[in-house]
Amino acid sequence: MAIWMPWRRRDGGQVSWFENLGGQYRVASSEGEVNNSAPQFVQPVVFTHRGRLDDSPLRANILTIQFLLNTQPMTPAQAKLYFKRIRIAQDSYPNGIFDDGRDIVIAESSDLRLDGIGRLRLQVSGSDSALVTTPGATKRYYIVAERLARNCGVALGATAIDATQARIFHVVTAQTAVNAETGTALRAEYVRDLDGDDADPYFRPAVIINELMADNNGTLEDPDEPLEYPDWIELYNPSSIELDLGGMYLSDDPDQPRLSRIPDGVRIPGKGYLVLIADGEPEQGPLHLNLKLSKGGDTVSFYDAPLRGSRLLDQVVYEGMGPDISVGRYPNGSTQWQTLGVPTPGAYNLMEPLVIRNTFFMPLIASDTSCR
Protein backbone atom coordinates (compact mmCIF):
# COMPACT_ATOMS: atom_id res chain seq x y z
CA MET A 1 0.00 0.00 0.00
CA ALA A 2 1.47 3.36 -1.03
CA ILE A 3 2.09 5.96 1.64
CA TRP A 4 1.83 9.69 0.90
CA MET A 5 5.08 11.57 1.35
CA PRO A 6 5.69 15.29 1.92
CA TRP A 7 5.46 17.40 -1.23
CA ARG A 8 8.59 17.41 -3.36
CA ARG A 9 9.70 17.27 -6.97
CA ARG A 10 11.45 14.19 -8.32
CA ASP A 11 15.04 14.45 -9.53
CA GLY A 12 13.86 14.49 -13.13
CA GLY A 13 11.59 17.47 -12.52
CA GLN A 14 8.32 15.53 -12.62
CA VAL A 15 5.63 16.24 -10.07
CA SER A 16 3.73 13.80 -7.91
CA TRP A 17 0.19 12.74 -8.84
CA PHE A 18 -1.49 15.28 -6.57
CA GLU A 19 0.60 18.32 -7.47
CA ASN A 20 -1.13 19.52 -10.62
CA LEU A 21 -3.95 21.03 -8.60
CA GLY A 22 -1.98 21.34 -5.41
CA GLY A 23 -3.49 18.69 -3.17
CA GLN A 24 -4.28 15.07 -2.37
CA TYR A 25 -8.02 15.51 -2.05
CA ARG A 26 -10.73 17.92 -3.12
CA VAL A 27 -13.44 19.49 -0.97
CA ALA A 28 -16.52 20.95 -2.62
CA SER A 29 -19.17 22.84 -0.68
CA SER A 30 -21.99 25.28 -1.20
CA GLU A 31 -23.39 28.12 0.90
CA GLY A 32 -25.44 27.17 3.94
CA GLU A 33 -29.17 27.49 3.33
CA VAL A 34 -32.14 27.90 5.64
CA ASN A 35 -34.37 24.87 6.06
CA ASN A 36 -37.64 26.56 7.02
CA SER A 37 -39.27 23.35 8.21
CA ALA A 38 -36.62 22.68 10.88
CA PRO A 39 -35.50 25.61 10.87
CA GLN A 40 -31.77 25.26 10.37
CA PHE A 41 -28.82 25.88 8.09
CA VAL A 42 -27.68 22.83 6.12
CA GLN A 43 -24.45 22.91 4.13
CA PRO A 44 -23.29 19.92 2.10
CA VAL A 45 -19.54 19.24 2.04
CA VAL A 46 -18.20 16.62 -0.39
CA PHE A 47 -14.74 15.02 -0.07
CA THR A 48 -13.15 13.48 -3.17
CA HIS A 49 -10.02 11.33 -2.89
CA ARG A 50 -7.72 12.23 -5.81
CA GLY A 51 -5.25 9.36 -5.37
CA ARG A 52 -4.46 6.24 -7.33
CA LEU A 53 -6.12 2.92 -6.56
CA ASP A 54 -3.14 1.68 -4.54
CA ASP A 55 -2.87 4.82 -2.40
CA SER A 56 -3.94 4.95 1.23
CA PRO A 57 -7.49 6.05 2.05
CA LEU A 58 -8.11 9.37 3.76
CA ARG A 59 -9.97 9.97 6.99
CA ALA A 60 -11.95 13.09 7.89
CA ASN A 61 -10.32 14.64 10.94
CA ILE A 62 -11.25 18.18 12.03
CA LEU A 63 -13.88 20.16 10.16
CA THR A 64 -13.66 23.94 10.51
CA ILE A 65 -16.81 26.05 10.24
CA GLN A 66 -16.71 29.79 9.58
CA PHE A 67 -19.48 31.93 11.11
CA LEU A 68 -20.19 35.36 9.59
CA LEU A 69 -22.67 38.07 10.55
CA ASN A 70 -23.09 40.84 7.96
CA THR A 71 -19.80 39.70 6.34
CA GLN A 72 -17.90 40.01 9.67
CA PRO A 73 -16.72 37.10 11.86
CA MET A 74 -19.24 36.22 14.57
CA THR A 75 -18.29 36.32 18.22
CA PRO A 76 -19.18 33.37 20.48
CA ALA A 77 -21.90 35.52 22.10
CA GLN A 78 -23.48 36.30 18.71
CA ALA A 79 -23.35 32.65 17.66
CA LYS A 80 -25.19 31.62 20.83
CA LEU A 81 -27.94 34.13 20.08
CA TYR A 82 -28.45 32.69 16.62
CA PHE A 83 -27.75 28.99 17.04
CA LYS A 84 -28.68 26.26 19.48
CA ARG A 85 -26.47 23.44 18.21
CA ILE A 86 -24.08 22.56 15.39
CA ARG A 87 -23.92 18.99 14.08
CA ILE A 88 -21.93 17.29 11.35
CA ALA A 89 -23.59 14.27 9.79
CA GLN A 90 -22.44 11.80 7.14
CA ASP A 91 -24.78 11.00 4.25
CA SER A 92 -25.32 7.43 5.48
CA TYR A 93 -28.11 6.71 2.96
CA PRO A 94 -26.56 8.39 -0.09
CA ASN A 95 -29.36 10.42 -1.61
CA GLY A 96 -27.91 13.95 -1.58
CA ILE A 97 -30.43 15.07 1.07
CA PHE A 98 -29.89 15.49 4.80
CA ASP A 99 -32.08 12.91 6.60
CA ASP A 100 -32.31 13.91 10.25
CA GLY A 101 -32.40 10.78 12.40
CA ARG A 102 -30.96 8.57 9.66
CA ASP A 103 -27.68 10.19 8.67
CA ILE A 104 -24.97 9.39 11.22
CA VAL A 105 -23.83 12.31 13.40
CA ILE A 106 -20.03 12.39 13.63
CA ALA A 107 -19.57 15.64 15.58
CA GLU A 108 -21.73 17.94 17.68
CA SER A 109 -21.37 21.17 19.67
CA SER A 110 -23.79 23.27 21.67
CA ASP A 111 -21.31 25.53 23.48
CA LEU A 112 -20.13 27.14 20.20
CA ARG A 113 -16.63 28.10 21.27
CA LEU A 114 -15.68 30.17 18.25
CA ASP A 115 -12.12 31.44 17.98
CA GLY A 116 -11.07 35.06 17.41
CA ILE A 117 -11.92 34.95 13.68
CA GLY A 118 -15.34 33.32 14.04
CA ARG A 119 -14.36 29.71 13.47
CA LEU A 120 -15.50 26.53 15.19
CA ARG A 121 -13.28 23.45 14.88
CA LEU A 122 -14.99 20.10 15.40
CA GLN A 123 -13.13 16.81 15.81
CA VAL A 124 -15.13 14.11 14.05
CA SER A 125 -15.44 10.53 15.27
CA GLY A 126 -17.20 7.42 14.05
CA SER A 127 -16.81 4.23 12.08
CA ASP A 128 -14.61 3.83 9.02
CA SER A 129 -17.72 3.72 6.85
CA ALA A 130 -18.59 7.25 8.00
CA LEU A 131 -15.13 8.84 8.00
CA VAL A 132 -12.90 7.04 5.48
CA THR A 133 -12.80 7.77 1.74
CA THR A 134 -10.97 5.39 -0.60
CA PRO A 135 -9.01 6.49 -3.69
CA GLY A 136 -11.23 7.84 -6.44
CA ALA A 137 -14.31 7.81 -4.20
CA THR A 138 -16.38 10.63 -2.70
CA LYS A 139 -18.09 11.04 0.65
CA ARG A 140 -20.75 13.60 1.52
CA TYR A 141 -21.21 15.32 4.86
CA TYR A 142 -23.72 17.88 6.13
CA ILE A 143 -23.03 20.78 8.47
CA VAL A 144 -26.31 21.35 10.29
CA ALA A 145 -26.70 24.55 12.33
CA GLU A 146 -29.93 24.61 14.34
CA ARG A 147 -31.09 28.08 15.21
CA LEU A 148 -32.79 29.08 18.43
CA ALA A 149 -36.57 28.98 18.65
CA ARG A 150 -38.31 32.22 17.64
CA ASN A 151 -39.96 32.54 21.06
CA CYS A 152 -36.72 32.67 23.04
CA GLY A 153 -37.15 36.41 23.53
CA VAL A 154 -33.65 37.55 22.54
CA ALA A 155 -33.05 40.22 19.96
CA LEU A 156 -31.17 38.15 17.42
CA GLY A 157 -32.67 34.77 18.22
CA ALA A 158 -36.20 36.10 17.86
CA THR A 159 -35.60 37.07 14.25
CA ALA A 160 -35.71 34.54 11.45
CA ILE A 161 -32.28 33.89 10.01
CA ASP A 162 -31.61 35.92 6.90
CA ALA A 163 -28.94 34.45 4.62
CA THR A 164 -27.69 37.99 3.95
CA GLN A 165 -27.00 38.47 7.67
CA ALA A 166 -25.85 35.12 9.06
CA ARG A 167 -23.74 32.69 7.05
CA ILE A 168 -21.84 29.51 7.80
CA PHE A 169 -19.54 27.59 5.53
CA HIS A 170 -16.79 25.01 5.69
CA VAL A 171 -13.18 26.21 5.55
CA VAL A 172 -10.43 23.86 4.34
CA THR A 173 -7.38 23.76 6.64
CA ALA A 174 -4.30 21.60 7.14
CA GLN A 175 -6.28 19.65 9.78
CA THR A 176 -9.26 18.71 7.62
CA ALA A 177 -8.15 15.19 6.63
CA VAL A 178 -5.40 12.67 7.46
CA ASN A 179 -3.97 9.51 5.96
CA ALA A 180 -6.23 6.77 7.36
CA GLU A 181 -3.29 4.38 7.82
CA THR A 182 -0.59 6.65 9.25
CA GLY A 183 -2.47 9.64 10.67
CA THR A 184 -0.31 12.01 8.60
CA ALA A 185 -1.99 15.29 7.68
CA LEU A 186 -3.04 15.55 4.04
CA ARG A 187 -3.19 18.54 1.73
CA ALA A 188 -6.38 19.62 0.07
CA GLU A 189 -6.31 21.53 -3.18
CA TYR A 190 -4.39 24.79 -2.79
CA VAL A 191 -3.12 23.84 0.69
CA ARG A 192 0.50 22.64 0.80
CA ASP A 193 1.76 24.20 4.02
CA LEU A 194 0.86 21.67 6.69
CA ASP A 195 2.27 23.93 9.40
CA GLY A 196 -0.66 26.31 9.04
CA ASP A 197 -3.99 26.97 7.36
CA ASP A 198 -2.88 29.29 4.59
CA ALA A 199 -3.04 28.30 0.95
CA ASP A 200 0.23 27.75 -0.88
CA PRO A 201 1.51 31.23 -1.85
CA TYR A 202 2.52 29.98 -5.29
CA PHE A 203 -0.77 28.30 -6.12
CA ARG A 204 -4.08 29.80 -5.13
CA PRO A 205 -7.61 30.25 -6.42
CA ALA A 206 -8.40 33.51 -8.23
CA VAL A 207 -9.84 36.43 -6.31
CA ILE A 208 -11.78 38.67 -8.68
CA ILE A 209 -13.06 42.22 -8.90
CA ASN A 210 -16.79 41.74 -8.44
CA GLU A 211 -18.34 45.23 -8.22
CA LEU A 212 -17.30 48.89 -8.14
CA MET A 213 -18.79 52.37 -7.79
CA ALA A 214 -17.08 55.49 -9.14
CA ASP A 215 -19.54 58.18 -7.99
CA ASN A 216 -20.62 57.31 -4.46
CA ASN A 217 -22.88 60.04 -3.08
CA GLY A 218 -24.64 58.15 -0.33
CA THR A 219 -24.47 54.39 -0.88
CA LEU A 220 -21.55 53.49 1.38
CA GLU A 221 -20.17 55.68 4.15
CA ASP A 222 -16.45 55.68 4.78
CA PRO A 223 -16.01 53.44 7.86
CA ASP A 224 -13.06 55.56 9.01
CA GLU A 225 -14.38 59.01 8.11
CA PRO A 226 -18.07 59.60 8.96
CA LEU A 227 -20.22 61.55 6.47
CA GLU A 228 -17.73 60.90 3.68
CA TYR A 229 -18.79 58.75 0.72
CA PRO A 230 -15.75 57.68 -1.33
CA ASP A 231 -15.60 55.38 -4.34
CA TRP A 232 -15.18 51.67 -3.63
CA ILE A 233 -14.11 48.38 -5.19
CA GLU A 234 -15.44 44.99 -4.08
CA LEU A 235 -13.36 41.81 -4.34
CA TYR A 236 -14.88 38.32 -4.24
CA ASN A 237 -13.24 35.01 -3.30
CA PRO A 238 -15.13 32.19 -5.06
CA SER A 239 -13.13 29.45 -3.32
CA SER A 240 -13.83 27.95 0.10
CA ILE A 241 -10.38 28.93 1.38
CA GLU A 242 -9.62 32.12 3.30
CA LEU A 243 -6.79 33.98 1.55
CA ASP A 244 -4.24 36.61 2.57
CA LEU A 245 -4.24 39.43 -0.01
CA GLY A 246 -1.19 41.15 1.44
CA GLY A 247 1.27 42.24 -1.25
CA MET A 248 -1.26 42.29 -4.09
CA TYR A 249 -1.91 45.50 -5.99
CA LEU A 250 -4.82 47.45 -7.48
CA SER A 251 -4.28 50.15 -10.06
CA ASP A 252 -6.23 52.40 -12.41
CA ASP A 253 -3.10 53.29 -14.35
CA PRO A 254 -1.65 50.68 -16.77
CA ASP A 255 1.75 52.38 -16.48
CA GLN A 256 1.75 51.95 -12.69
CA PRO A 257 0.72 48.36 -11.90
CA ARG A 258 1.96 48.77 -8.32
CA LEU A 259 0.01 51.93 -7.64
CA SER A 260 -1.85 50.74 -4.55
CA ARG A 261 -0.50 47.86 -2.45
CA ILE A 262 -2.84 45.87 -0.23
CA PRO A 263 -1.18 45.76 3.22
CA ASP A 264 0.02 42.52 4.79
CA GLY A 265 -2.59 40.75 6.88
CA VAL A 266 -5.64 41.84 4.85
CA ARG A 267 -7.64 38.65 4.36
CA ILE A 268 -10.74 37.67 2.43
CA PRO A 269 -12.89 34.75 3.66
CA GLY A 270 -13.76 31.78 1.52
CA LYS A 271 -16.83 32.57 -0.61
CA GLY A 272 -16.67 36.04 0.90
CA TYR A 273 -16.29 39.68 -0.07
CA LEU A 274 -13.90 42.50 0.73
CA VAL A 275 -14.76 46.15 0.07
CA LEU A 276 -11.80 48.46 -0.48
CA ILE A 277 -12.16 52.24 -0.23
CA ALA A 278 -10.85 54.07 -3.32
CA ASP A 279 -10.29 57.49 -1.76
CA GLY A 280 -6.58 58.00 -2.40
CA GLU A 281 -5.89 58.07 1.34
CA PRO A 282 -4.07 54.83 2.25
CA GLU A 283 -2.90 56.39 5.50
CA GLN A 284 -6.45 56.04 6.86
CA GLY A 285 -6.24 52.27 7.17
CA PRO A 286 -5.52 48.93 5.48
CA LEU A 287 -8.74 48.97 3.44
CA HIS A 288 -8.03 52.39 1.88
CA LEU A 289 -6.43 52.47 -1.57
CA ASN A 290 -3.94 54.89 -3.05
CA LEU A 291 -6.26 55.63 -5.98
CA LYS A 292 -9.59 57.20 -6.87
CA LEU A 293 -12.00 56.02 -9.55
CA SER A 294 -13.08 58.24 -12.44
CA LYS A 295 -16.83 58.54 -12.88
CA GLY A 296 -16.20 59.21 -16.57
CA GLY A 297 -14.88 55.67 -17.10
CA ASP A 298 -11.60 53.93 -16.43
CA THR A 299 -9.72 50.63 -16.24
CA VAL A 300 -9.15 48.89 -12.90
CA SER A 301 -6.52 46.14 -12.73
CA PHE A 302 -5.78 43.64 -9.96
CA TYR A 303 -2.25 42.19 -9.77
CA ASP A 304 -0.79 39.32 -7.81
CA ALA A 305 2.09 39.87 -5.39
CA PRO A 306 5.63 40.23 -6.79
CA LEU A 307 6.47 36.97 -4.98
CA ARG A 308 4.25 35.21 -7.52
CA GLY A 309 5.33 37.19 -10.54
CA SER A 310 2.96 40.19 -10.32
CA ARG A 311 0.69 38.50 -12.84
CA LEU A 312 -2.55 40.17 -13.85
CA LEU A 313 -5.38 38.48 -11.94
CA ASP A 314 -8.33 40.52 -13.17
CA GLN A 315 -9.09 43.68 -15.11
CA VAL A 316 -12.29 45.67 -15.55
CA VAL A 317 -12.94 48.39 -18.13
CA TYR A 318 -16.01 50.45 -17.29
CA GLU A 319 -17.73 53.39 -18.94
CA GLY A 320 -19.07 56.50 -17.25
CA MET A 321 -21.64 56.01 -14.50
CA GLY A 322 -24.07 58.24 -12.65
CA PRO A 323 -24.33 58.96 -8.92
CA ASP A 324 -24.73 55.89 -6.70
CA ILE A 325 -24.70 53.53 -9.67
CA SER A 326 -22.51 50.43 -9.52
CA VAL A 327 -21.34 47.97 -12.13
CA GLY A 328 -20.66 44.36 -11.27
CA ARG A 329 -20.62 40.76 -12.30
CA TYR A 330 -24.10 39.40 -12.85
CA PRO A 331 -24.90 36.69 -12.06
CA ASN A 332 -22.67 37.17 -9.04
CA GLY A 333 -19.09 36.06 -9.68
CA SER A 334 -19.72 35.31 -13.36
CA THR A 335 -17.83 36.64 -16.38
CA GLN A 336 -20.61 39.04 -17.39
CA TRP A 337 -20.45 42.70 -16.30
CA GLN A 338 -23.60 44.84 -16.12
CA THR A 339 -24.94 47.98 -14.51
CA LEU A 340 -26.59 46.62 -11.38
CA GLY A 341 -30.10 47.53 -10.39
CA VAL A 342 -29.04 48.03 -6.79
CA PRO A 343 -25.53 48.49 -5.30
CA THR A 344 -24.51 45.65 -2.99
CA PRO A 345 -21.10 46.41 -1.45
CA GLY A 346 -19.89 43.37 0.50
CA ALA A 347 -22.79 41.19 -0.60
CA TYR A 348 -24.25 39.11 -3.44
CA ASN A 349 -24.85 41.12 -6.62
CA LEU A 350 -28.50 41.83 -7.43
CA MET A 351 -30.46 43.43 -10.24
CA GLU A 352 -33.27 44.58 -7.94
CA PRO A 353 -33.72 44.99 -4.18
CA LEU A 354 -34.79 41.99 -2.17
CA VAL A 355 -38.48 42.48 -1.39
CA ILE A 356 -40.83 40.12 0.44
CA ARG A 357 -43.86 40.23 -1.83
CA ASN A 358 -45.99 37.66 -0.03
CA THR A 359 -46.27 36.46 3.54
CA PHE A 360 -46.99 32.83 4.36
CA PHE A 361 -47.70 31.37 7.78
CA MET A 362 -46.77 27.72 8.12
CA PRO A 363 -46.94 25.46 11.18
CA LEU A 364 -43.73 24.54 12.91
CA ILE A 365 -43.70 21.06 14.42
CA ALA A 366 -40.75 20.27 16.65
CA SER A 367 -40.12 17.83 19.49
CA ASP A 368 -37.81 20.26 21.30
CA THR A 369 -39.26 23.75 21.93
CA SER A 370 -36.70 24.85 24.49
CA CYS A 371 -34.14 27.57 23.83
CA ARG A 372 -31.28 25.30 24.87
TORLUMNU-560518 format. One line per 8 residues: number of its first residue (from 1); for each residue x, y, z of C-alpha. Coordinates in steps of 0.2 Angstrom, whole numbers, plus 5000, padded with zeros to 4 digits. Layout:
<fizas>
NUM> X,Y,Z; ... $
</fizas>
This chain:
<fizas>
1> 5000,5000,5000; 5007,5017,4995; 5010,5030,5008; 5009,5048,5005; 5025,5058,5007; 5028,5076,5010; 5027,5087,4994; 5043,5087,4983 $
9> 5048,5086,4965; 5057,5071,4958; 5075,5072,4952; 5069,5072,4934; 5058,5087,4937; 5042,5078,4937; 5028,5081,4950; 5019,5069,4960 $
17> 5001,5064,4956; 4993,5076,4967; 5003,5092,4963; 4994,5098,4947; 4980,5105,4957; 4990,5107,4973; 4983,5093,4984; 4979,5075,4988 $
25> 4960,5078,4990; 4946,5090,4984; 4933,5097,4995; 4917,5105,4987; 4904,5114,4997; 4890,5126,4994; 4883,5141,5004; 4873,5136,5020 $
33> 4854,5137,5017; 4839,5140,5028; 4828,5124,5030; 4812,5133,5035; 4804,5117,5041; 4817,5113,5054; 4823,5128,5054; 4841,5126,5052 $
41> 4856,5129,5040; 4862,5114,5031; 4878,5115,5021; 4884,5100,5010; 4902,5096,5010; 4909,5083,4998; 4926,5075,5000; 4934,5067,4984 $
49> 4950,5057,4986; 4961,5061,4971; 4974,5047,4973; 4978,5031,4963; 4969,5015,4967; 4984,5008,4977; 4986,5024,4988; 4980,5025,5006 $
57> 4963,5030,5010; 4959,5047,5019; 4950,5050,5035; 4940,5065,5039; 4948,5073,5055; 4944,5091,5060; 4931,5101,5051; 4932,5120,5053 $
65> 4916,5130,5051; 4916,5149,5048; 4903,5160,5056; 4899,5177,5048; 4887,5190,5053; 4885,5204,5040; 4901,5198,5032; 4910,5200,5048 $
73> 4916,5185,5059; 4904,5181,5073; 4909,5182,5091; 4904,5167,5102; 4890,5178,5110; 4883,5181,5094; 4883,5163,5088; 4874,5158,5104 $
81> 4860,5171,5100; 4858,5163,5083; 4861,5145,5085; 4857,5131,5097; 4868,5117,5091; 4880,5113,5077; 4880,5095,5070; 4890,5086,5057 $
89> 4882,5071,5049; 4888,5059,5036; 4876,5055,5021; 4873,5037,5027; 4859,5034,5015; 4867,5042,5000; 4853,5052,4992; 4860,5070,4992 $
97> 4848,5075,5005; 4851,5077,5024; 4840,5065,5033; 4838,5070,5051; 4838,5054,5062; 4845,5043,5048; 4862,5051,5043; 4875,5047,5056 $
105> 4881,5062,5067; 4900,5062,5068; 4902,5078,5078; 4891,5090,5088; 4893,5106,5098; 4881,5116,5108; 4893,5128,5117; 4899,5136,5101 $
113> 4917,5140,5106; 4922,5151,5091; 4939,5157,5090; 4945,5175,5087; 4940,5175,5068; 4923,5167,5070; 4928,5149,5067; 4922,5133,5076 $
121> 4934,5117,5074; 4925,5101,5077; 4934,5084,5079; 4924,5071,5070; 4923,5053,5076; 4914,5037,5070; 4916,5021,5060; 4927,5019,5045 $
129> 4911,5019,5034; 4907,5036,5040; 4924,5044,5040; 4935,5035,5027; 4936,5039,5009; 4945,5027,4997; 4955,5032,4982; 4944,5039,4968 $
137> 4928,5039,4979; 4918,5053,4986; 4910,5055,5003; 4896,5068,5008; 4894,5077,5024; 4881,5089,5031; 4885,5104,5042; 4868,5107,5051 $
145> 4866,5123,5062; 4850,5123,5072; 4845,5140,5076; 4836,5145,5092; 4817,5145,5093; 4808,5161,5088; 4800,5163,5105; 4816,5163,5115 $
153> 4814,5182,5118; 4832,5188,5113; 4835,5201,5100; 4844,5191,5087; 4837,5174,5091; 4819,5181,5089; 4822,5185,5071; 4821,5173,5057 $
161> 4839,5169,5050; 4842,5180,5034; 4855,5172,5023; 4862,5190,5020; 4865,5192,5038; 4871,5176,5045; 4881,5163,5035; 4891,5148,5039 $
169> 4902,5138,5028; 4916,5125,5028; 4934,5131,5028; 4948,5119,5022; 4963,5119,5033; 4979,5108,5036; 4969,5098,5049; 4954,5094,5038 $
177> 4959,5076,5033; 4973,5063,5037; 4980,5048,5030; 4969,5034,5037; 4984,5022,5039; 4997,5033,5046; 4988,5048,5053; 4998,5060,5043 $
185> 4990,5076,5038; 4985,5078,5020; 4984,5093,5009; 4968,5098,5000; 4968,5108,4984; 4978,5124,4986; 4984,5119,5003; 5003,5113,5004 $
193> 5009,5121,5020; 5004,5108,5033; 5011,5120,5047; 4997,5132,5045; 4980,5135,5037; 4986,5146,5023; 4985,5142,5005; 5001,5139,4996 $
201> 5008,5156,4991; 5013,5150,4974; 4996,5142,4969; 4980,5149,4974; 4962,5151,4968; 4958,5168,4959; 4951,5182,4968; 4941,5193,4957 $
209> 4935,5211,4955; 4916,5209,4958; 4908,5226,4959; 4913,5244,4959; 4906,5262,4961; 4915,5277,4954; 4902,5291,4960; 4897,5287,4978 $
217> 4886,5300,4985; 4877,5291,4998; 4878,5272,4996; 4892,5267,5007; 4899,5278,5021; 4918,5278,5024; 4920,5267,5039; 4935,5278,5045 $
225> 4928,5295,5041; 4910,5298,5045; 4899,5308,5032; 4911,5304,5018; 4906,5294,5004; 4921,5288,4993; 4922,5277,4978; 4924,5258,4982 $
233> 4929,5242,4974; 4923,5225,4980; 4933,5209,4978; 4926,5192,4979; 4934,5175,4984; 4924,5161,4975; 4934,5147,4983; 4931,5140,5000 $
241> 4948,5145,5007; 4952,5161,5016; 4966,5170,5008; 4979,5183,5013; 4979,5197,5000; 4994,5206,5007; 5006,5211,4994; 4994,5211,4980 $
249> 4990,5228,4970; 4976,5237,4963; 4979,5251,4950; 4969,5262,4938; 4985,5266,4928; 4992,5253,4916; 5009,5262,4918; 5009,5260,4937 $
257> 5004,5242,4941; 5010,5244,4958; 5000,5260,4962; 4991,5254,4977; 4998,5239,4988; 4986,5229,4999; 4994,5229,5016; 5000,5213,5024 $
265> 4987,5204,5034; 4972,5209,5024; 4962,5193,5022; 4946,5188,5012; 4936,5174,5018; 4931,5159,5008; 4916,5163,4997; 4917,5180,5005 $
273> 4919,5198,5000; 4931,5212,5004; 4926,5231,5000; 4941,5242,4998; 4939,5261,4999; 4946,5270,4983; 4949,5287,4991; 4967,5290,4988 $
281> 4971,5290,5007; 4980,5274,5011; 4986,5282,5027; 4968,5280,5034; 4969,5261,5036; 4972,5245,5027; 4956,5245,5017; 4960,5262,5009 $
289> 4968,5262,4992; 4980,5274,4985; 4969,5278,4970; 4952,5286,4966; 4940,5280,4952; 4935,5291,4938; 4916,5293,4936; 4919,5296,4917 $
297> 4926,5278,4914; 4942,5270,4918; 4951,5253,4919; 4954,5244,4935; 4967,5231,4936; 4971,5218,4950; 4989,5211,4951; 4996,5197,4961 $
305> 5010,5199,4973; 5028,5201,4966; 5032,5185,4975; 5021,5176,4962; 5027,5186,4947; 5015,5201,4948; 5003,5193,4936; 4987,5201,4931 $
313> 4973,5192,4940; 4958,5203,4934; 4955,5218,4924; 4939,5228,4922; 4935,5242,4909; 4920,5252,4914; 4911,5267,4905; 4905,5282,4914 $
321> 4892,5280,4928; 4880,5291,4937; 4878,5295,4955; 4876,5279,4967; 4877,5268,4952; 4887,5252,4952; 4893,5240,4939; 4897,5222,4944 $
329> 4897,5204,4939; 4880,5197,4936; 4876,5183,4940; 4887,5186,4955; 4905,5180,4952; 4901,5177,4933; 4911,5183,4918; 4897,5195,4913 $
337> 4898,5214,4919; 4882,5224,4919; 4875,5240,4927; 4867,5233,4943; 4849,5238,4948; 4855,5240,4966; 4872,5242,4974; 4877,5228,4985 $
345> 4895,5232,4993; 4901,5217,5002; 4886,5206,4997; 4879,5196,4983; 4876,5206,4967; 4857,5209,4963; 4848,5217,4949; 4834,5223,4960 $
353> 4831,5225,4979; 4826,5210,4989; 4808,5212,4993; 4796,5201,5002; 4781,5201,4991; 4770,5188,5000; 4769,5182,5018; 4765,5164,5022 $
361> 4761,5157,5039; 4766,5139,5041; 4765,5127,5056; 4781,5123,5065; 4782,5105,5072; 4796,5101,5083; 4799,5089,5097; 4811,5101,5106 $
369> 4804,5119,5110; 4816,5124,5122; 4829,5138,5119; 4844,5127,5124 $
</fizas>
